[in-house]
Amino acid sequence: MRKGYHKTKDGRTVKKGLYYNMNKAKKEGRSRPGKGTVTDKALKAAAKTAKKPKKKNK
């Protein structure tokens, strides 16, 4: 695998980003409660490129 990329739970290979680093810090116990470890501005920017959830068929 190329440097700077990781494999997601659903098998896609994607670039490491904000959500990857947030989840990694949470697993290691480095995330701060309350305000959090990232800014609101960073979360808004990352949400623009995040994969949208698929709608479920009824």
C-alpha positions, 0 to 999 in steps of 0.5 A: 500500500502506498504511503499516506493511504489506508484500507477502510472497513468496506475495502476501499483504499483511501487517503489518510485524513482528518477522520482517520486521525481522529479515530486513531487518537480515540482508540489510543486514548489521546482525544480530549473530551469536551472541545475535542482535538480538532476545530469546527472549521477543520470538521466542516472542510473534511465533511465536504469530501467524506463519503455519503452514506447510502440510502437503505431500500425498504 
